[in-house]
Amino acid sequence: MSRSGPTLAATWWIFVCERFPLGAHGPMVVLFALGNFAMAARLAGVAFAPWAYVASVLLSLSFFFRLRCFDEIKDYAVDVAVNPTRPLARGLLQISQVKRMLAALILFELGLAAWLGVRVLCVHGLAMIYSFLMYREFFIGRWLRPHLTTYALTHTLVSVLLGLSVATQATLDAPLPWSMALLTFACINWFMFNLFEFARKTFAGSEERPAVESYSSLFGIDAAVALSLLQVGLSLGVLWLVNLQVDALVRPVPRWGGLMALLLALIPLGASLGFVVRKSEGAARCFRAVVSGYLLIWYTYLSWLGFA
């Protein structure tokens, strides 16, 4: 008697474990939503609503997973040649099955956003539209793909729109929730996602793969690391600007809070200097791991500021 293959649910679980591991992505999504939610509530002067935050986590989780599914389809031809062990490339799932999942995620996000209100539906809908443009590579993919940095910057920009969506979910009861400070604060997400993107594609010389572009192969290790550190500095600068744009009653970053932000920046700085000096595989792995950890620490710090 022949043995049947895994169920569709089991197949999708394999996909999730390989391409969207919840142990890594789950905490990032929870803290991304919490940092943006808590800071938006504080800047708008409204109370933190736990039920709206839970909805925000669900929307953000669906959004990020949908981006992963988009990328799997978009990169299919390249993965068949360069990364044949990835789920779609090895035939674990068919593209048609991923598209059906995408349809379900889209309906879920639209339904939940509509339940939260017209304001949330409009802002989250704007983030969704931008994600569709990313999927289509803004209809200039032939020109955009060879420009690695420009490609990354145009794609990570979606984090600003998703941050504004979370902010809208946090300020449901505010008559005029949006301010220049809140709009400025949303830009922090762009720099943090740029930091993650630049760091994850920065390698030691022995790690480089001939057919795979990286920032270290494009700019050299020193410049690629500097590009990552620039994002840390820009995020600190934006936080400082936010502080200038509000009055003392809602100011989110007191002096000791600013000092803490600077001390936290020493974490990626130390790993960066270690990589620049040694340029070994171990130092490269440490650099990438520390940057990933720093993102979690940074959004934890923003969450704490929102509640402090």
Secondary structure as the mmCIF struct_conf table of DSSP 4:
data_model
#
loop_
_struct_conf.conf_type_id
_struct_conf.id
_struct_conf.beg_label_comp_id
_struct_conf.beg_label_asym_id
_struct_conf.beg_label_seq_id
_struct_conf.end_label_comp_id
_struct_conf.end_label_asym_id
_struct_conf.end_label_seq_id
HELX_LH_PP_P HELX_LH_PP_P1 SER A 2 SER A 4
HELX_RH_AL_P HELX_RH_AL_P1 LEU A 8 ARG A 19
BEND BEND1 PHE A 20 PHE A 20
HELX_RH_AL_P HELX_RH_AL_P2 LEU A 22 ALA A 44
TURN_TY1_P TURN_TY1_P1 GLY A 45 GLY A 45
HELX_RH_AL_P HELX_RH_AL_P3 PRO A 50 LYS A 74
TURN_TY1_P TURN_TY1_P2 ASP A 75 ASP A 75
HELX_RH_AL_P HELX_RH_AL_P4 TYR A 76 VAL A 82
TURN_TY1_P TURN_TY1_P3 PRO A 84 THR A 85
BEND BEND2 ARG A 86 ARG A 86
TURN_TY1_P TURN_TY1_P4 PRO A 87 GLY A 91
BEND BEND3 LEU A 92 LEU A 93
HELX_RH_AL_P HELX_RH_AL_P5 ILE A 95 LEU A 116
HELX_RH_AL_P HELX_RH_AL_P6 VAL A 118 TYR A 135
TURN_TY1_P TURN_TY1_P5 ARG A 136 ARG A 136
HELX_RH_3T_P HELX_RH_3T_P1 GLU A 137 PHE A 139
HELX_RH_AL_P HELX_RH_AL_P7 GLY A 141 LEU A 144
TURN_TY1_P TURN_TY1_P6 ARG A 145 PRO A 146
HELX_RH_AL_P HELX_RH_AL_P8 LEU A 148 THR A 156
TURN_TY1_P TURN_TY1_P7 LEU A 157 LEU A 157
HELX_RH_AL_P HELX_RH_AL_P9 VAL A 158 ALA A 170
TURN_TY1_P TURN_TY1_P8 THR A 171 ASP A 173
BEND BEND4 PRO A 175 LEU A 176
HELX_RH_AL_P HELX_RH_AL_P10 MET A 180 ARG A 200
TURN_TY1_P TURN_TY1_P9 LYS A 201 LYS A 201
HELX_RH_3T_P HELX_RH_3T_P2 GLY A 205 GLU A 207
TURN_TY1_P TURN_TY1_P10 PRO A 210 ALA A 211
BEND BEND5 VAL A 212 VAL A 212
HELX_RH_AL_P HELX_RH_AL_P11 TYR A 215 PHE A 219
HELX_RH_AL_P HELX_RH_AL_P12 ILE A 221 LEU A 244
TURN_TY1_P TURN_TY1_P11 GLN A 245 GLN A 245
BEND BEND6 VAL A 246 VAL A 246
TURN_TY1_P TURN_TY1_P12 ALA A 248 VAL A 250
BEND BEND7 PRO A 252 PRO A 252
HELX_RH_AL_P HELX_RH_AL_P13 ARG A 255 ARG A 278
HELX_RH_AL_P HELX_RH_AL_P14 GLU A 281 PHE A 307
#
